Amino acid sequence: MFAQKLDYIMNLTGTRANILGAACHVDSSHISRLRNGARKLPRNPGFLDDMSAYFASHISIGYQQDAMCKELNISKWPQDEQSAESLIKNWFLGNEDNIRYGIPGLLDSFGTGAARSVLDNDEELVLSKTKRYYYGPSGKREAVLQFFDHILKSNKAPMTLLLFSDEDMAWLYNDPFFAARWAKAFTKVLRAGNKVKIIHNLGRDINELLEAVAKWIPVYSTGMIEPYYYPKLRDGLLQRTLFIAPSCAAVVSGSVGMNTEGMLNEFITDPKAVNALVKEYEEIFDRSKKLMEIYGSQRSGEFWNAHKELSSVDADIMLMGKVPTLITMPQWVARSMQDRAPQSSIYAYWTMFRDFFESLSSKKTYTEILPKPDISKVNVPLPCAGLIGAAGMTYTPEEWKAHIENSELYAKTFKYYKQVQAENIPDNMYVIASEDHYAFMIKTTAPEIAFAITESRMVSAFCEFMQRT
């Protein structure tokens, strides 16, 4: 597999073995043997970073980028070589499931998935007759669909489903047809008023964690999911899945390591047995922590209070977005917008951000990562307008020009306020992070939604991503 990939990318870039060998500090004959499959990729290939960097710098023409996007199944080739290098390295190593993820993939899922929640889905499911025992990944797929179907047919009052799994999730993600059926079934369960608590397994590589979160974003964005995580590391030998609808039904399974082939999955409907499984779940839940808090427009007041509380930490803060924040908005602009939306809280939140800015000191910096300013833009939407009661608010040309100029003045005047210009900033969102404390993902256009994250590894990943931008 590696040989085929190496041959493909060398042909695509017109790279000869001696040139690549020189770039990787490897003999050209070794490159040739890797290319024709005579030599396997070593377990810890020290040359792979240099090789990936070389190709990242040589995939620069449109057709090359299009070809690699098709090969890697991604929508857009990254503009910066560091991100391209990471994609190529993961591809060489066979980590295709990680290619679209990391923080860039998570932000991409947030930007698109938050607007495309599973509640947009509605189709009938056709299922086979229920059984007690199912086997292997295909059996788990069938059991889970039966689980959802049983909930819908039970006519019970809306409940909170309890989900936990540290098993290999390939049964869900690797079959696109099943994933679509699963989404349809889950849609119906949520539309019936049911809510969900899910405990994620974090005893894994950070890219795997970010991938898992990214794939759940359309479900998170319904506002009906509470995500948690179990913070302790497990050895990964014995793994467990619990999908429980209290007093209704459950799917349980276990496996050894990553091997789920032929493993038993049970579909249980006996109320006494289901309630016993609830007790097992509660033991795990009591040891778990909140992965993130999710705020929609109906919880805007809670969101701003959380934002204020988290922003008060004595640490540097970074923000990335397409538009400067209320911090640098001139007072007259805030008043002008408030006058156009008298029921909004624009001026109140402008005051809150002004007070925050005045609390900064030389020991704490606030950095905004923004695109190159374009004063000529018109009808620029006010970010997070729906979260401050001003849905649809846009800047007038005079307001936009004044805000841009004032933000540049702040950067020149205050040592603790910095501006960094960057390309490839995600559309329609703010990303905020403070090392060792918190991160926010905020979708700034309707329907607005905000994720407040405190899990340390995810926070660190956000900070690293922003520092490298």
N, C-alpha and C positions, 0 to 999 in steps of 0.2 A: 504493500500500500504506500509506504513512504517513497519507494522507488518510482512509482507511477506519478506521485505528486511532484517529486523533484524533477522528473523528466518533463512534466507538463509546464512547470513554472520556468524551467530553463529554456524550453522552446518558446514560451510566451515572451520572455525577455531577451531572447537571442544571446543567452549567456553560455560561454564555453567553459569547459571543466577547469582549464588553467586559470582563467580569470576568477572563477568562484573559489577555487582553491587558494589563490593568493588573498582574497578577501577574508577567507575563513582560517587562514594559516594551516591549511591542510593540503597534502600532496594531491596533485590533479588526478593521479591514478586512483586515489582513494575516492575522490568525487565520482569518477567514472564507474567504479564498482558499486557505490551507493545508488547511482542512477540506473544501472542495469539490473539491480537486485542481487548481484553477486555478494554484496556485503549488506548485512542488516544494520539498521540504525541502532547504535549502542543504547544501553539503558540510561546512561547519563551523558548525552552527547554535548561535550563542552563547546563544540563549534556551532551549535544550533543558533545561539544568540547572534553571532556574527553573520551567519547565513541568512537568518530572517531579516536582519537589518539591511543586508545587501539588497535583497529582493524588494524590501519596503521602499528603498530609495530608487529602484529601477522600474517600479510599476507606476509610471507617471503619465502614460498616454491613455486617452479615453477608452479605446478598445481593450487595452490591457486591464484597466480597472473594471470595465464591464464584464470581462471574462472571469476575473477573480470573484466578483460579486456573485456571478452565476455559480461558480464552483463552490463557494462558501455559503451560498444560499442567504446572502444578506442584501439589503436594498441599496446601500450606498457605501462607496469606498471612503475610508476616513481621509481627511485632508492632512493630518499630521502623521509623520513617519513613525512615531512611537506607537500610536494605536495600530497602524498597519503592521508594524513588526510583531506586535502581540497577536494579531489575527493570524498571521502567517505561521508563527511558532505553534500556536494551538492547532492549526490545521495540519502542520507537519507531524505533530505528536498524536494526532487522532482525536483531539479534544473538541470535536465539532460542536458538541452540546454547549461548550463554554464560549464559542466564538461570538455569539450575538450578545453575550451578557457582560459581566463586569458592570461598572457604573454606567458606561455609555449605553449598553443594552437595556439596563434597568430604566434609565431616563427615557429611552425610546419607547419602551413598553408603557411607562407612566404617561408620556405625552399622547400616545395613541390609545392605549387600553383604558385609560380613565374616561375617555370620551366614547368608548365602545364597550360598555359594561355588558355582562352576560344577560342582563334583563332585557336587552334588545332582541333576544332569541325566543322563538316560540314555535315548536313543532312537535308532532306526536311521535312517541316512541313505540316500536313493536318489539316485544320481548318474548322469550320462550318461557316455558313452564318453570316455576321456581323449584330449586333443589336445596338440600341442606349443605352439601359439600361441593366445592369447586376446586379445581387444581391448576396451579401455575398462573402465569400472568394473564392468559386468556380467560381462565376461570375467575380471576379477581375482577376483570372487566365486567364479566356477566353478573357477578355477585353484587358489584357496586350499583349497576343499573337496576337490578332487582331491589336493592336497598332503597333507592330513590323512589322507585315505582310503588313500593309498599308504603312509604311515608305518605305519598299522594293519595293512595286509596284507603288509608286508615281513617280518614275524616277526623283526625284528632286536632285539637286546638294547636295553633302555631307553637312550636317548641324551639329549643336551642340545640342544634346538632353538635356533637362532640367528635372532633377529628384529630387523630394523631397517627403519624407513621414515620418510622425511621428506616423503612425498607426501601429498596431500590424503586424509584418512581418511573422506571422505563415503561411499566404497564400502562401508565397514563399518557406520557409525553411522546412515546415513539410510534404511536399509531394515530395519524391525523384523523382517520375516519372515526375511530373510537373517541378521540378527544372532542370531536364535534358532537357526538352522541352524548358524551358525559356533560358537556356544556349545556346542551338542551335540557337534559334531565335536571341538572343543578338549577337551571333557570326556573323551571317549574316549581321546584322546592322553595326557592327564595320568593317567587311571586306569590306563593301560598302564605307568606308571612313568616316563614321559619327563618331563624338566625343561626349563626355558626360560630363556634369557638374552635380554632385550629391551633395546635401546638406544633411548631416547626422543630425539626432536628437541626441544631447548629453545630454538631460535632463533625463538621465537614469543611472542605476547602471553601474559602470566601467566595470564589466564583460560582461554586455550586449553590451556595446560599443565595447569592444575588440572582442566579438563574431561577431558583425556586420562587423567590419573591416576585420576580418579573412575570413569571407565568401565572401567578395568582392575582396580579393587579386588576384585571377586569372584574374579578370577583370582589376584591377588596373595595373597589370603587362603587359598589352598590351601597356601601355604608352598613351592610348587614353582617359583616365579618369582624370578629375580634381575633387578631393574630397574636400568638404568644410564642415563646421559645423555651426549651429546656436548656439551662445554661451549663450543665455539667457534661463533660466528655464521657462518652461510652466507648467500649472497646470495639463495637461493631460486629461482634460475633453473633449474638442472638438479637434478632430484630423483630419488631412488632408493629402491627397496624390495628387501630381501633377506629371504626366509623360507627357512631352510636346515635340513634334517635331514642331518647329515654322512653321507656315503657312501650316501645313500638318495635324496633328492629335494630340489628347490628351486623356488621361485617367485621370479622376478626381473622387475623392470619399471623403467621410467624415464619421466619426464614433464618438461614444460617449464612452470615456474611452477605455477599451480593447475589447469592444463588437462590432464585425464586422458582426455578423450573420444577414443576411437579409438587411444589409445596402446597399445603392445605389452606384453603380459605373457607371459612364457615359463614353461612348466612343464617342468623338466629332471630327468631320472632317470639320465643317464649319470654313473657314479661319478666319473670323472676330471673332468668339468665341474663337478660338485657340489663336489668338493674344491678346485677352483680358486676357486670362490665363497667357500668357507670361508676361504681366505687373504685374500680381499678384506674379508670381515667382520672378521677378526682385526686388520687394519690399522685399521679404525674402532674396534674394541673397545680396542685398545692406547692410543687417544687419549681414551677415555671414562672417566667417573667413576661411582661408585655413587650412584644416585639416593636410595635409602633401604635401610635394613636392616630385614628383616621377622622378627619374633620371635613364635613360637607358644609354647604351654605347654611343648613339648618343649625349648625353648631359653630357659627362664625364667632360668637362671643367667647366661647370656650377656646377656640383656636387662638384668638388674639391674646387672651390671658396666658395661654401656654407659651406663646411666642415671647411675650413680655418677660415671663418668669425665666425661660431658658436663656434669653438674651442677656439676662442680668449676671450671668456667670463671669468670673474674672478671668477671661481668656480671649484670645484673638478670634474674630469672626470673619468668615468669608461668605460672600453672596455672589451668585452668578445669575445673570438674566439679560434680557434684551433691552430693558428699560430701567433707568435709575429709580431708586426707591423714594418713598415719602421723606426719607431722611434729608435728602438734598433738594426737595421741592420748595420753591420760594413760598413764603407765607401767603402772598397775594394769590398765587395759583390755587392753593388749598382752599382759600376763601371763595374764589371764583367758582371752583367746582362744587363746593358746598352750596352755593347759591343756586346752581343749576339743578342740584339734587338735594332739596331741603330735608328730605326724610333720611338722608344718608348719614354716615358717621365719618366722612372724609376728614373733616377738620379735627374731630376728636382724636382720630388715629394719627393725623399729622402731628398733633400736640404730643401724643404718646411717643412718637419716634423722635421728635425734637428733644424731649426730656431724656430719652435714651442717649441721643448723641451728646448732649451736654454732660452726661455722666461718664463719658469716655475719658481716658487719661493717657498719658504717655506710656503706661504699662499695658495698654490694651488697644489694638488696632482693629479697624473695621475696613475691610477691603471689598470693593465692588468690582467684579469682573464683567465687563460690558463690551459690546461691539464698538467699532469706530463710530462716533456720533454722526448722525445725519440730520441736520437741522431742517432740511427741506421736506422731511416726511410729513404727511398729513393724515388726519384721522387716526392717530396713534391711540390704541385702547389703553385706558388706565388699568394696570395690572391689578388683579384681585378685586375688581370693582364689585363683583357679586358678593364678596365677603365683607364689604363695608356698606352694603345697601345702596350701591350706585350702579346697578347692572347696566351695561351698555355705554358707560361714560367714556368719552374720548377727549383728548387734548385739543384745544384750539391751536392754530399755528403759533400764536403768540405765547401760549402757555408752554408748548413743547420747546420752543426756542429758549424761553426763560429757564426751564428746568435743566436743559442740557448745559447752558452757560453757567448756571449756579452750581451744578455738580462739578464742573471743571474748576470753578473758583474754589470750592471746598478742597479739592485735591491739591491745589496750590497753597492753600491757607493753613490747613490743619494737618499736622504731622501724623496724627492718629487716624486720619481718613485717607485711604489710598484708592486709586483707580488703576485697573489693569485692562488694557484692550486685548481682546482675543477674538478669534474666528471660531466657527462651529459651535456657537453657544446654542443649547437646545431652545427650540421655539416654545413660546407660550408657557413658560414656567420660570419660577425662581428655585434655585438650589442654594440652601444656606447650611453652613457647617461650622462647628467649633470643635477643634481637636479634643478628644477625651470627654466630650460633653453631649453633643446632640447634632442631628442633621434634620433639615426639612426639605421635602419635595413639595412644591406648591404649584398646582396647575392654575395659571393666572387668567384663563379664559373660561367662559361658561361651558359646561357646569364646573365651577371651581371646586377643588378638593385639595386637602393638604394632608401629608403624611409626616408625622413627627416621630423620629427614630432616635432611640437612645442605646441600642445594642452596639457595644464598643467596636466590634470588627467592621460593622457596616459604616459607622461614623468615621472610622479611620480610612475606609475605602473612599468615602466621599471627599474627605480632606485631601487625600493623596491625589485623587482625580483633579480637584480644583487647583492644587498647587502646581500640577504639571501642565495645566491648560495655558 
